[in-house]
Amino acid sequence: MTTPAAGTRGVSKRFGATRALDRVDFDVLPGELHALVGENGAGKSTLVRILSGVHRPDAGEVTVDDELRAFDGPRDAIAAGIITIPQELRLVPALSVAENLTLGDPPLRRTLGVKVIDHTRMRQQAREQLAQLEFAPDPDTRISRLSFAERQLVAIAKALRRRCRVLILDEPTAALESREIERLFAVLARMKSQGTAIIYVSHRLDEVVSFADRCTVLRDGRVAAVRQRGAFKTADLVEAMTGRKVAQIDAEPLIPGAVVLEDVTDRPDAIRLHANEVIGLAGLLGSGAGNVLRRIFGIGGEKIETRRSGAVCRITSPGTAVRLGIGFVPDERRLGLVMNLSVRDNILLPSLDLLTRGGHLDRAKGDRLVGQLMELLDIRPRQPWMRTAMLSGGNQQKVIIAKWLARQVGVLLLDEPTQGIDVAAKAQIHALIRDFAKRGGGVLVRSSDLDELALICDGILALHQGRITDRLQRSEGFSEKRLHAAIGG
């Protein structure tokens, strides 16, 4: 048998009273794409962090080439050839694309006997590395100017530059469109042919079924199933992950109510949103769909005029938007949370003024509200005082949504709301979106998953180069061909 490139034997890990992993056996072979799936909180992130040297196991062993290894930190794992691309990208926003790709190992040349960075070669290397993903930004562009999906491509290219032996990808396609996903898997196929072992963490089960050579399912910190390619389907994974079958949510057409939000500026991407309505924004990378949401929330310093519940208001900042009853779930969780604060404090943060009477905060009311929302959204574990940074990515996403439900906003702006969320949690989020609209709210949602938009939306706006190019209504039927043509795909 082929010796595993890396793995664990009987690994267990606890965080206080929470058992994250319980005697987990896992391995990945050279030239294999091994998928790791499970609900949020099942232990996937903990297992990845142990393999990448971030955590040390309480019990059990980590192996590389079937030899026992004890990593004292990520540097040891990198030295052993294990490279991890986490959900939260570790790039330096103030540096350029080329500088980020070569950070820690820049090309050098001698000038008057002194070693200096060769910026020409740095740019050329950046172009060559990104060309593998068919992505061609200006190498001198600052990372902060790229979208999240574009930054993710840079992070992947940075890992590929290291020529690693074991590549761990944690939700790499969550914010990518179908074209970028195809490019990524073409690169992964080349890496597999060269003997690289790949651990692939994803909630997109259709990708797992299509591309994984083997799949391990975690549930409640234990291995629930291990399946070879061709021996499992999406429904099998759902049942192994949850212990139950998840029903499809059928979105019912709603009768639009009064206008709750209208962009009254003379712009090609101006939006009108009614009560009881879920409107989707669809567009390829760089289409401007994400900018629409950020602009309405007052991000970027642009002053815009909107008609909110009949009155014309000027939004000059996120604070103004919140006071007008508008909530925003960004595509990057770190932008919507204070990671060092507790789950409770994050949920209550936008609502402190509503919970304060006579200068005193009603803590009991706040605790009740947090408890209700954690139960409603199934935020795990049910520990409101736990630091938000300790939660899995999907549970962090639920906390962002919970804070706006606590505020009782009338308009929700959702940017990729289900990226990195497991299939059961995704169904819950979809149901919450529909319920929010049925109760009189209005929702604008951007998603790179067109099937998701077709499932939950009453209407879809197609954007291309900052302009609305088409408007589709559920009553007319969502045409995939028409939508792809409208967004330029």
Disulfide bonds with the S-S distance in Angstrom:
none
